[in-house]
């Protein structure tokens, strides 16, 4: 049984029976049967269907946003923004899919040579709970536009979101079987990947989940995309606008209740401006309003599950035991719900859990360094390499710094954000791309200003 639990109260909202083997087999067979029809419908028709998705999302935005808030505690304002971002992305893909997937002429000894992008067929998407709509639509929209059909295995704690997402595609007019939600636990994933009718799998989730999916996919030679964890460095050089950086740092760490793979987690500051940054950062974090995520005045809600709260508390406790200092926050909030105080920890060294591990909640690790070279070394001293940002008054200097950062995304004077117009993915233990869309084997995003994506 899959249960939807309100993390703000612990109350069970809904429960759904898991699909059995017969239901899974029927879904795969349905996807297999419609794959050629969807492929042969053509890019223009598929783009029209994708554009219709935006209209469905906007027409019922309030209801969809309320599901996100109820199931994983996302502040309602951010939940509405997530639904809008999905709608905007659908429109962008509808406008650009034909261009991105157009044949690419190549000069060769042949009379005519070109590269053509062909759909794989049936694709499994294993998606996380932290951005219940965005992650699924970010994976699904381009794959569907390219002519694939999709099976969604969503996180077990957001079944209402999973059902609603299939509803969106159905109401947009996509043929039956082109996008299907499977209400299943993780135990069924290997069986689906191994099915000869499933051509590829994309997963966003933990390192452990990614390793397991990669192992299964490797055994049966299936295409994979893995978007995994992150411990993003937020680097502040001595010539940065400290006020601007500290304000952005507060949002970069605490958006989505701190539960984002691309949230800034390690704040690496050159000592010349460290005192000023610390004062302003701590002040901003301490002023955040924590509470009921349905209240528009609150900026931080609960963590999605009690075990996440326990893990965050352990990381803070162990780091403090090793010599770190809590500058603000530092503990769970008593009472109902999975609330943890927005926290800044100073005196952090590289051997502490809040530096070495991914912290999935509103806890910021503050690291002081002597200069730019030491900042770069600290930024790259991580098993992860998803996103990063650097703050400096000299954009050219920022670009030189960005070239040496080991991360898939680098932002200069702006917080890291996902954007349909930019490639998204990491290096090291943050991910694996053996099936990029649309073309190159590895693409890196670098932006000199905050993303304008909704």
Steps between C-alpha positions, in 0.01 A plus 500: 500500500634846407411767754486875465597655836484871581850578635368807681264297718580132453141441386430240232337672205442211263616148421523305179541128436822411319469377145553126472694310236198473274443877508865573428501254211188662357656846521820392326301323230286810447809720470659255258191494282471880466869584458502496120179698472639773727833502315334517159263781605783740421674774691243768421211296637696394807595862564133601488422237762788625718372856467158387620664373819579861596135595475389211718756586767404867513127432497525301824817645651355555847394137539828359374699734723294395802590136434872583503467691825293231668719205397853631555465826690602742226402860585189581300657794316784275382251226408314740273833601349585137433177441309555819301857395418370173359250691285768741375729210416225325305458813289874536446537139390199532271662805341848352467476121467494503119811718490688295759414172331556613142742301287858625526677499161855361503765537230634158405595292201135404456270683260284593800581451869313610806441418866140420589354467849274201541288406804600197702146380565374418850684690774472452877530811718577445870436835662555658846264663746672838553365662181210265429376676187815665366721192500239288324417765240866589447565135412174435320445803278816475286484122485140512378576778253779285356249222435554273800224368723544504876432298812525698826601336826474788745626511859280296730417793728344715224235272344245779464749697293572193288132450422450870427791507252348224287172689520666811353630314196171323448301824516747660257390243245794263483392155380437230756823324591742776399550613860410265785551517875584174675415497870774260603775469757870489421496120494334500157755729332753229407227294338393793280854596398574140409192470278612480136230752400647775721782681319636737762470634853546842654531542875528798728574397855761382747842356425386160625194500275707616205760228553229235516329621182834528319590145602175359369507707181861403437423131521238533227678775302234768540553873448508703822489852637574534872460831685620438854608693809683826543696700753517822307767756591397866526829690466536863604823673390637810668373741231140375508194707585462345845149627564373358173685172557369455854142566390529249218671250732202498734262408219746262333526292817141514624275484194284187494572468873864435413408180315653551159789325329617834358452696822818673616631302796865595558560875529866564431601859576835676468605626843522868393118514483413200718395701808270724298351209306445295815321783677266571210442134415420402858267797534309406184469133596391587853221720362339222295147410605452130567162331525187379324590484128146597400554840667631740236694688764722202579818439303614163638278199560563149630735238363319240295555202732604435862809304394630805315463701818696238693779497242537878504506508878778239501712697254473814711564317827808320371645812338455701820665217690801539270532872575247681280290781649128558453456865405122487467242222526646155542213286624165351413186691587295340777141403428324346203667476164852444368632850559868594535619852575679678212859462608846642434804317635837674521849371560440217253795291387522254215477190717158586644173340383349835399790542257552144378139381475198634320283690749138478385334766712545862613857470634784713358870425558720812512866450404762774516795496258803721447474573129355400163724196457401362837136569417531300179668211682222492760229520233646202314567297814176305470377171363221700336507731200150616412466878528710788626515877502766766548455861604739769379493854363719389209293283266805398297662381823182311580511327163862398552405363840201319353721323246684327784200404711412131482125531450245460226348844554680819598324831566680832541336752734182295507365196681487169318169426327368240259385640167368318192725719283815370670639147535464354846719234656806440710839335514662268755232341723236753397391317191555309182394593149517228239181613329500881466225689324535609233858430400842547657657251745564765760375856515574746778293802601662829596292812563614850590173609653203346678277287279189675373311173492188522719 
